[in-house]
Amino acid sequence: MPELPEMEAWRRQLNDPVSAFPIVKAGPGHIATLKTFDPPLSALEGRQLAGAERRAKRLLFPTDDGELVVLVHLMTAGRLKYLQFGEKGPKTPAFQLMFEGGSRLVLTEAGAKKRAGVWLLTPEEAEQELAHLGPEALGIGAERLKEICADESRRLHSMLRDQRVIAGIGRAWANEILHHAQLSPYELTRDVTPEQVERLAEAIDAELLRGLELRERGANDKRTYRVHNHLGEPCYVCGMSIARVDFEEHTIYYCPECQTGGRVLKDRRLSRLLR
């Protein structure tokens, strides 16, 4: 699933082109993708977008008159692309906006299941739709993170993925961040020391900025991730093999040497949890 670095890279890439020309045709949208019907998509036609904004893992495209907002949540397999006039695109996109001059913003989604969503909302409705999200992960800082850890009672990996607590991080970047911070994914939030919170806050910024820089340069997953999906490969810090464990229906990648004192974490569904 695209997370903060990927979404911010897309936002920067799309900001200028989507605001260059008025919309001449909005839609069609797949019945499973378009989540709202009032106002209709036709309300966008003749309007111009003010650019692209981001909140956590969602992209927002407000109209320049301040009356409407297109909100997009890509979920796991959704992808957005801006196509120039004449550039080939999908025959049946999940959603598209066509601009004056023939350029298009298209949303595609791989697989049979359509989980990505598009909403056409007023600014007030968009604010309500996003109200459940926690503070942005990037720049959250040690003080705010300390408060969050004190209020929670759960594993660090679970906390980092919870959008209501910290917005923008999913399982992939949680793996990268915890490895950078040299913290066990199973560490309890209330057990982390002030020094560990400082390391975690620094790791959040360092890893998300690293990911953003790489994604803006067009790096693929293999070049971007150093721990996630690297099972059995040597850790880039110590050389020990990267391990994997399943927890809360998520697959966690970690280095036993760097993060768990050499101990191998056990699948909670099968055996007692080790920290």
Secondary structure, DSSP 8 states (H G I E B T S, - for coil): ---HHHHHHHHHHHHHHHTSS-EEEE----TTTB---SS-GGGGTT--B---EEETTEEEEEBTTSS-EEEEE-TTTEEEEEE-TT----SS-SEEEEETTS-EEEEEE-SS----EEEEE-HHHHHHHTTT---BSTT--HHHHHHHHHH--SBHHHHHH-TTTSBS--HHHHHHHHHHHT--TT-BGGG--HHHHHHHHHHHHHHHHHHHHHHHTT--HHHH-SSTT-TTSB-TTT--B-EEEEETTEEEEE-HHHHSTT-----TTTS----
